[in-house]
């Protein structure tokens, strides 16, 4: 699989402050195993809410086969953690969230 994108991830931050409530991530590739499972991780350094931060992503799932409409289906769990690298200790996280997808056509 390539170009795994989750465009709208709900975040909670601690300590509370003036942070965006959402973020997005992109993982370039994930290898699909023979049993239909896959796992991908990524990290990068950037800026969030005006401060330097390290972003860490995880994305796991499993292809289940076809649904009753003949669409390929998959589901799994993703997580994003943002650890600020400026002077104040604070983090934002999506915690684990489930996802599902169908492919038509």
Phi, psi and omega per residue, in radians:
X1 nan 2.572 3.112
X2 -2.323 2.771 3.055
X3 0.913 1.011 3.104
X4 -1.364 2.045 -3.081
X5 -2.227 2.300 2.953
X6 -2.081 1.880 -2.967
X7 -1.402 -0.273 -3.061
X8 -2.506 1.724 -3.100
X9 -1.946 2.122 3.101
X10 -1.295 2.336 -3.099
X11 -2.123 2.628 2.909
X12 -2.170 2.482 -3.035
X13 -2.170 2.610 3.094
X14 -2.430 2.362 -0.097
X15 -1.198 2.837 3.121
X16 -0.996 2.581 3.132
X17 -2.986 -2.851 -3.116
X18 -1.657 1.376 -3.111
X19 -2.024 2.641 2.984
X20 -1.050 2.578 -3.117
X21 -1.536 -0.115 -3.130
X22 -2.442 2.816 3.032
X23 -2.594 -3.098 3.081
X24 -2.477 2.840 3.033
X25 -2.561 2.824 3.122
X26 -2.377 2.216 2.984
X27 -2.001 2.224 -2.988
X28 -1.222 -0.664 -3.115
X29 -2.599 2.677 2.997
X30 -2.497 2.314 3.117
X31 -1.475 2.293 3.095
X32 -1.604 2.164 3.133
X33 -1.377 2.896 -3.114
X34 -1.018 -0.526 -3.132
X35 -1.459 0.056 3.126
X36 1.571 -0.004 3.124
X37 -1.520 2.770 3.086
X38 -2.658 2.737 -3.104
X39 -2.640 2.306 3.095
X40 -2.461 2.543 3.107
X41 -2.336 2.702 3.086
X42 -2.721 2.805 3.034
X43 -2.680 2.723 3.101
X44 -2.786 2.832 3.070
X45 -1.863 2.432 -3.137
X46 -2.877 -2.668 -3.132
X47 -2.210 2.341 3.070
X48 -2.401 2.280 -3.129
X49 0.968 0.604 3.086
X50 1.394 0.113 -3.115
X51 -2.208 2.627 3.077
X52 -1.127 2.459 -3.090
X53 -2.687 2.779 2.999
X54 -1.902 2.204 3.140
X55 -1.793 2.288 3.108
X56 -2.221 2.315 -3.073
X57 -2.186 2.538 2.954
X58 -2.390 2.535 -3.047
X59 -2.564 2.049 3.123
X60 -2.274 2.719 3.120
X61 -3.058 -3.036 -3.064
X62 -2.676 2.321 3.013
X63 -1.396 2.183 -3.095
X64 -1.639 -0.273 -3.054
X65 1.931 -2.665 -3.069
X66 -1.684 2.521 3.021
X67 -1.544 -3.059 -3.081
X68 -1.147 -0.316 3.104
X69 -1.640 0.070 3.135
X70 1.405 0.306 3.126
X71 -1.656 2.390 3.044
X72 -1.168 2.396 -3.093
X73 -2.186 2.616 3.076
X74 -2.601 2.718 3.058
X75 -2.700 2.897 -3.141
X76 3.085 -2.716 -3.076
X77 -2.288 2.493 2.983
X78 -2.318 2.842 3.105
X79 -2.684 2.482 3.000
X80 -2.233 2.345 3.034
X81 -2.174 2.348 3.100
X82 -2.094 2.064 3.114
X83 -1.961 2.074 -3.121
X84 -1.279 2.420 -3.105
X85 -1.917 0.240 3.027
X86 -1.446 -2.860 -2.990
X87 -1.307 -0.435 -3.078
X88 -1.648 2.293 3.130
X89 -1.324 1.968 3.068
X90 -2.701 2.670 -3.078
X91 -2.450 2.736 2.969
X92 -2.248 2.553 3.136
X93 -2.572 2.636 3.000
X94 -1.547 -0.226 -2.893
X95 0.979 -3.108 -3.141
X96 -1.338 2.298 3.100
X97 -2.254 2.502 3.128
X98 -1.511 2.738 3.074
X99 -2.458 2.712 3.015
X100 -2.433 2.684 3.117
X101 -2.603 2.559 3.021
X102 -2.187 2.510 3.066
X103 -2.024 2.167 3.138
X104 -1.897 2.851 3.049
X105 1.450 nan nan
